[in-house]
Amino acid sequence: MRIGRRHQASTMAGTPSDNLSRTGQHQGAIITLKKAIELDNRHFGAWRALAVTYRRLGDTAKATETMQEMLKLEPPDKYRTWAEGALDDT
């Protein structure tokens, strides 16, 4: 049985990347999240997690760029509202 790209992206963007980021392994989280986005560029949880990881690194420019890229994809309201609010804080 073949696993779909969306499922693969969800698996990568969930707990594994969050655990990497929370334990200070930010570069590993970034790599994992970028791969998830490559598999499914409409996985808005991955976009958000990537922006948060960049913020944890103190790279507000990359976090801002990530949120702006996500907004171009017209995400559902909960992600759009989050990104717009986060951008207002920068």
C-alpha positions as CSV (number, residue, x, y, z in Angstrom):
1,M,0.0,0.0,0.0
2,R,1.3,3.4,-1.0
3,I,1.1,6.3,1.5
4,G,-0.2,9.5,0.0
5,R,1.8,12.7,-0.1
6,R,-0.6,14.5,2.2
7,H,-0.3,11.8,4.8
8,Q,3.5,11.8,4.6
9,A,3.5,15.6,5.0
10,S,1.2,15.4,8.0
11,T,3.4,12.7,9.6
12,M,6.5,14.8,9.1
13,A,5.0,18.1,10.2
14,G,3.5,16.8,13.4
15,T,5.2,15.4,16.5
16,P,8.7,14.7,15.0
17,S,9.3,18.3,13.9
18,D,7.8,19.7,17.0
19,N,10.0,17.5,19.2
20,L,13.1,18.5,17.3
21,S,12.2,22.2,17.6
22,R,11.3,22.0,21.3
23,T,14.6,20.2,22.1
24,G,16.7,22.8,20.4
25,Q,17.3,20.8,17.2
26,H,15.9,23.7,15.1
27,Q,17.8,22.9,11.9
28,G,16.5,19.3,12.0
29,A,13.0,20.7,12.4
30,I,13.5,23.2,9.6
31,I,14.6,20.4,7.2
32,T,11.7,18.2,8.2
33,L,9.2,20.9,7.8
34,K,10.5,22.0,4.4
35,K,10.2,18.4,3.2
36,A,6.7,18.3,4.5
37,I,5.8,21.5,2.6
38,E,7.5,20.1,-0.6
39,L,5.2,17.1,-0.3
40,D,2.1,19.2,0.4
41,N,2.5,23.0,0.0
42,R,-1.1,23.4,1.4
43,H,-0.2,21.8,4.7
44,F,-0.7,25.0,6.7
45,G,0.3,23.4,10.0
46,A,3.8,22.8,8.5
47,W,4.0,26.4,7.4
48,R,3.0,27.6,10.8
49,A,5.5,25.3,12.6
50,L,8.2,26.5,10.2
51,A,7.5,30.1,11.1
52,V,7.5,29.3,14.8
53,T,10.8,27.4,14.5
54,Y,12.4,30.4,12.8
55,R,11.1,32.6,15.6
56,R,12.6,30.3,18.2
57,L,15.9,30.8,16.4
58,G,15.4,34.5,16.5
59,D,15.2,34.8,12.7
60,T,12.3,37.1,12.5
61,A,13.0,37.8,8.8
62,K,12.7,34.2,7.9
63,A,9.6,33.8,10.1
64,T,8.0,36.8,8.4
65,E,8.9,35.5,4.9
66,T,7.4,32.1,5.8
67,M,4.1,33.6,7.0
68,Q,3.8,35.8,3.9
69,E,4.4,32.8,1.7
70,M,1.7,30.9,3.5
71,L,-0.8,33.8,3.2
72,K,-0.3,33.7,-0.6
73,L,-1.8,30.2,-0.6
74,E,-5.0,31.5,0.9
75,P,-5.1,29.3,4.1
76,P,-8.2,28.6,6.1
77,D,-9.2,31.3,8.5
78,K,-7.5,29.9,11.6
79,Y,-4.1,30.0,9.9
80,R,-4.7,33.3,8.1
81,T,-5.7,34.9,11.4
82,W,-2.7,33.5,13.2
83,A,-0.3,34.7,10.5
84,E,-1.8,38.1,10.2
85,G,-1.7,38.6,14.0
86,A,1.9,37.4,14.1
87,L,2.9,39.7,11.3
88,D,1.3,42.6,13.2
89,D,3.5,41.8,16.2
90,T,6.7,42.1,14.1
